[in-house]
Amino acid sequence: MEPNSGLYDAQFEHDACGIGFVAHVKGRKSHQIISDALTILENLDHRGAKNLD
């Protein structure tokens, strides 16, 4: 664990719970993007950042 410095304070350290985002930086479409996005959905099923509609 790093020592406190600047705006960092170790007491606020915790496991990250986030979202998944997949995109091609140049905006190209591909089946790999879709495949990667589906993998993210499978692996983040327990997280709240998923649209269920």
N, CA, C and O atoms as a MOPAC input file, in Angstrom:
PM7 MOZYME 1SCF
protein

 N      0.85100 1    -1.18400 1     0.00000 1
 C      0.00000 1     0.00000 1     0.00000 1
 C      0.88800 1     1.23600 1     0.00000 1
 O      1.89100 1     1.29000 1     0.71200 1
 N      0.52000 1     2.20800 1    -0.78800 1
 C      1.30100 1     3.43200 1    -0.87800 1
 C      1.05000 1     4.33700 1     0.33800 1
 O     -0.04000 1     4.33400 1     0.91000 1
 N      2.06200 1     5.09900 1     0.71700 1
 C      1.83600 1     6.06400 1     1.79800 1
 C      0.94100 1     7.19900 1     1.30000 1
 O      0.85300 1     7.45800 1     0.09900 1
 N      0.28900 1     7.85900 1     2.23200 1
 C     -0.56100 1     8.98700 1     1.85800 1
 C      0.28900 1    10.09000 1     1.24500 1
 O      1.32700 1    10.46400 1     1.79000 1
 N     -0.16200 1    10.60900 1     0.10300 1
 C      0.52300 1    11.73100 1    -0.52300 1
 C     -0.45900 1    12.45000 1    -1.43100 1
 O     -1.28800 1    11.80700 1    -2.07500 1
 N     -0.38200 1    13.74900 1    -1.49300 1
 C     -1.30600 1    14.51300 1    -2.32300 1
 C     -2.74600 1    14.25300 1    -1.93500 1
 O     -3.09800 1    14.34000 1    -0.75900 1
 N     -3.58500 1    13.93400 1    -2.91100 1
 C     -4.99500 1    13.66100 1    -2.64500 1
 C     -5.25200 1    12.20600 1    -2.27500 1
 O     -6.37000 1    11.85800 1    -1.89800 1
 N     -4.23000 1    11.34600 1    -2.37800 1
 C     -4.39700 1     9.92300 1    -2.06000 1
 C     -4.41400 1     9.71600 1    -0.56000 1
 O     -3.56200 1    10.24100 1     0.15700 1
 N     -5.37600 1     8.95700 1    -0.09000 1
 C     -5.44700 1     8.59100 1     1.32400 1
 C     -5.79300 1     7.10900 1     1.39300 1
 O     -6.85600 1     6.69600 1     0.93000 1
 N     -4.91000 1     6.31800 1     1.96300 1
 C     -5.05800 1     4.86100 1     1.99900 1
 C     -6.33500 1     4.40200 1     2.69600 1
 O     -6.80400 1     3.29600 1     2.42500 1
 N     -6.90700 1     5.20100 1     3.57200 1
 C     -8.11800 1     4.76700 1     4.28200 1
 C     -9.30500 1     4.60300 1     3.33900 1
 O    -10.28100 1     3.93300 1     3.67700 1
 N     -9.22400 1     5.21600 1     2.14700 1
 C    -10.30700 1     5.09800 1     1.18000 1
 C    -10.06400 1     3.99000 1     0.16100 1
 O    -10.84200 1     3.84000 1    -0.78100 1
 N     -9.01200 1     3.22400 1     0.33200 1
 C     -8.67100 1     2.13600 1    -0.58400 1
 C     -9.68400 1     1.00200 1    -0.41400 1
 O     -9.98400 1     0.59300 1     0.70700 1
 N    -10.20500 1     0.50000 1    -1.52900 1
 C    -11.16000 1    -0.61100 1    -1.49400 1
 C    -11.16500 1    -1.29400 1    -2.85300 1
 O    -10.56000 1    -0.80100 1    -3.80600 1
 N    -11.84100 1    -2.41600 1    -2.93900 1
 C    -11.94700 1    -3.11200 1    -4.21400 1
 C    -12.73300 1    -2.27000 1    -5.20700 1
 O    -13.74400 1    -1.65600 1    -4.86600 1
 N    -12.25400 1    -2.25500 1    -6.42600 1
 C    -12.93800 1    -1.49500 1    -7.46600 1
 C    -14.11900 1    -2.30000 1    -8.00500 1
 O    -14.00100 1    -3.49900 1    -8.25500 1
 N    -15.21700 1    -1.65100 1    -8.17600 1
 C    -16.39200 1    -2.26200 1    -8.78500 1
 C    -16.84500 1    -1.29100 1    -9.86700 1
 O    -17.34200 1    -0.20600 1    -9.56400 1
 N    -16.67900 1    -1.66900 1   -11.10000 1
 C    -16.92000 1    -0.71500 1   -12.17200 1
 C    -17.77200 1    -1.27600 1   -13.28300 1
 O    -18.59800 1    -2.16500 1   -13.07600 1
 N    -17.55900 1    -0.74700 1   -14.44700 1
 C    -18.31300 1    -1.16000 1   -15.62100 1
 C    -17.33900 1    -1.57300 1   -16.71400 1
 O    -16.13500 1    -1.34000 1   -16.60900 1
 N    -17.86300 1    -2.17900 1   -17.74800 1
 C    -17.03700 1    -2.54200 1   -18.88900 1
 C    -17.40000 1    -1.67200 1   -20.08400 1
 O    -18.56000 1    -1.30800 1   -20.27600 1
 N    -16.39900 1    -1.34900 1   -20.87500 1
 C    -16.61300 1    -0.51700 1   -22.05800 1
 C    -15.68700 1    -1.02500 1   -23.14700 1
 O    -14.48300 1    -1.16600 1   -22.93000 1
 N    -16.25100 1    -1.30200 1   -24.32800 1
 C    -15.45300 1    -1.79700 1   -25.44400 1
 C    -15.72800 1    -0.91200 1   -26.65200 1
 O    -16.88100 1    -0.66200 1   -27.00200 1
 N    -14.66600 1    -0.44500 1   -27.28000 1
 C    -14.81000 1     0.37600 1   -28.48700 1
 C    -13.50000 1     0.34600 1   -29.26100 1
 O    -12.43100 1     0.12200 1   -28.69300 1
 N    -13.59800 1     0.57000 1   -30.53600 1
 C    -12.40100 1     0.73200 1   -31.35400 1
 C    -12.08300 1     2.22600 1   -31.35700 1
 O    -12.97200 1     3.04300 1   -31.59800 1
 N    -10.84200 1     2.59100 1   -31.09400 1
 C    -10.49700 1     4.00600 1   -30.96100 1
 C    -10.73200 1     4.80400 1   -32.24400 1
 O    -10.86800 1     6.02700 1   -32.19600 1
 N    -10.78000 1     4.12900 1   -33.37500 1
 C    -11.04400 1     4.82600 1   -34.64000 1
 C    -12.47500 1     4.61800 1   -35.12000 1
 O    -12.80800 1     4.97800 1   -36.24900 1
 N    -13.32400 1     4.04300 1   -34.27400 1
 C    -14.73700 1     3.89300 1   -34.58800 1
 C    -15.06900 1     2.78100 1   -35.55600 1
 O    -16.16600 1     2.76100 1   -36.11400 1
 N    -14.15800 1     1.86200 1   -35.76900 1
 C    -14.40400 1     0.76100 1   -36.70600 1
 C    -15.31100 1    -0.29600 1   -36.07700 1
 O    -15.19500 1    -0.60800 1   -34.89200 1
 N    -16.20500 1    -0.83400 1   -36.88200 1
 C    -17.09300 1    -1.89900 1   -36.43600 1
 C    -16.39900 1    -3.23700 1   -36.63600 1
 O    -15.66200 1    -3.43200 1   -37.60300 1
 N    -16.64900 1    -4.17500 1   -35.68700 1
 C    -16.10200 1    -5.51900 1   -35.86700 1
 C    -16.87100 1    -6.51100 1   -35.00800 1
 O    -17.51000 1    -6.14900 1   -34.02000 1
 N    -16.79200 1    -7.75100 1   -35.40900 1
 C    -17.42100 1    -8.81300 1   -34.61600 1
 C    -16.66800 1    -9.00900 1   -33.30200 1
 O    -17.25700 1    -9.44900 1   -32.31400 1
 N    -15.38700 1    -8.69100 1   -33.28000 1
 C    -14.60500 1    -8.82700 1   -32.04500 1
 C    -15.12400 1    -7.87600 1   -30.96300 1
 O    -15.13500 1    -8.22500 1   -29.78300 1
 N    -15.55000 1    -6.68500 1   -31.36100 1
 C    -16.12400 1    -5.72600 1   -30.40100 1
 C    -17.37000 1    -6.33200 1   -29.75900 1
 O    -17.54200 1    -6.26200 1   -28.54200 1
 N    -18.23100 1    -6.92000 1   -30.57100 1
 C    -19.45600 1    -7.54000 1   -30.05000 1
 C    -19.11000 1    -8.70700 1   -29.13500 1
 O    -19.69100 1    -8.84700 1   -28.05900 1
 N    -18.17800 1    -9.53200 1   -29.55000 1
 C    -17.75900 1   -10.67400 1   -28.74300 1
 C    -17.19700 1   -10.21900 1   -27.39800 1
 O    -17.52000 1   -10.78900 1   -26.35600 1
 N    -16.35800 1    -9.19400 1   -27.43100 1
 C    -15.77800 1    -8.67000 1   -26.18700 1
 C    -16.85400 1    -8.07300 1   -25.28000 1
 O    -16.80700 1    -8.24800 1   -24.06200 1
 N    -17.82100 1    -7.36800 1   -25.86800 1
 C    -18.90300 1    -6.77900 1   -25.08100 1
 C    -19.75300 1    -7.85900 1   -24.41200 1
 O    -20.15500 1    -7.70500 1   -23.25800 1
 N    -20.02700 1    -8.94100 1   -25.12400 1
 C    -20.79400 1   -10.04300 1   -24.52900 1
 C    -20.01800 1   -10.70600 1   -23.40000 1
 O    -20.60200 1   -11.10700 1   -22.39300 1
 N    -18.71700 1   -10.81900 1   -23.56200 1
 C    -17.88500 1   -11.37200 1   -22.49100 1
 C    -17.94400 1   -10.48000 1   -21.25300 1
 O    -18.02500 1   -10.97700 1   -20.12900 1
 N    -17.90400 1    -9.18300 1   -21.45800 1
 C    -18.01800 1    -8.25300 1   -20.32900 1
 C    -19.35500 1    -8.45100 1   -19.62000 1
 O    -19.39900 1    -8.51100 1   -18.39100 1
 N    -20.44400 1    -8.55200 1   -20.38000 1
 C    -21.75800 1    -8.75300 1   -19.75700 1
 C    -21.80800 1   -10.03200 1   -18.93100 1
 O    -22.39000 1   -10.05500 1   -17.84700 1
 N    -21.20100 1   -11.08400 1   -19.44200 1
 C    -21.17900 1   -12.34900 1   -18.70400 1
 C    -20.39500 1   -12.20900 1   -17.40200 1
 O    -20.79700 1   -12.74500 1   -16.37000 1
 N    -19.28100 1   -11.49000 1   -17.45500 1
 C    -18.40500 1   -11.37900 1   -16.28600 1
 C    -18.85200 1   -10.31900 1   -15.28700 1
 O    -18.42300 1   -10.34700 1   -14.13400 1
 N    -19.70300 1    -9.38600 1   -15.70500 1
 C    -20.15600 1    -8.32300 1   -14.80700 1
 C    -21.61500 1    -8.49300 1   -14.41200 1
 O    -22.27200 1    -7.52600 1   -14.02500 1
 N    -22.11800 1    -9.69500 1   -14.50600 1
 C    -23.53100 1    -9.95400 1   -14.22700 1
 C    -23.94000 1    -9.51400 1   -12.82400 1
 O    -25.09500 1    -9.14300 1   -12.61600 1
 N    -23.02900 1    -9.54500 1   -11.86600 1
 C    -23.33500 1    -9.21300 1   -10.48200 1
 C    -23.27900 1    -7.71400 1   -10.20900 1
 O    -23.56700 1    -7.29100 1    -9.08900 1
 N    -22.92000 1    -6.90600 1   -11.18800 1
 C    -22.73800 1    -5.47100 1   -10.96000 1
 C    -23.98500 1    -4.68300 1   -11.36300 1
 O    -24.80200 1    -5.16700 1   -12.14600 1
 N    -24.12500 1    -3.50200 1   -10.84000 1
 C    -25.32400 1    -2.70300 1   -11.07100 1
 C    -25.31300 1    -1.88200 1   -12.35300 1
 O    -26.34500 1    -1.31500 1   -12.71200 1
 N    -24.20100 1    -1.79900 1   -13.04900 1
 C    -24.11200 1    -0.93400 1   -14.23100 1
 C    -24.49200 1    -1.68400 1   -15.49800 1
 O    -23.78000 1    -1.61800 1   -16.50000 1
 N    -25.60600 1    -2.39200 1   -15.45600 1
 C    -26.05800 1    -3.18600 1   -16.59400 1
 C    -27.51700 1    -2.88800 1   -16.83500 1
 O    -28.32600 1    -2.97500 1   -15.91100 1
 N    -27.87300 1    -2.53500 1   -18.06100 1
 C    -29.24700 1    -2.23800 1   -18.42100 1
 C    -30.00200 1    -3.54900 1   -18.58800 1
 O    -29.60200 1    -4.40200 1   -19.38200 1
 N    -31.06900 1    -3.71000 1   -17.85900 1
 C    -31.83200 1    -4.96000 1   -17.90000 1
 C    -33.04300 1    -4.86700 1   -18.81700 1
 O    -33.81300 1    -5.82300 1   -18.90000 1
 N    -33.23300 1    -3.76000 1   -19.49900 1
 C    -34.39700 1    -3.61400 1   -20.38900 1
 C    -34.20300 1    -4.34900 1   -21.67700 1
 O    -35.08400 1    -4.33100 1   -22.53700 1

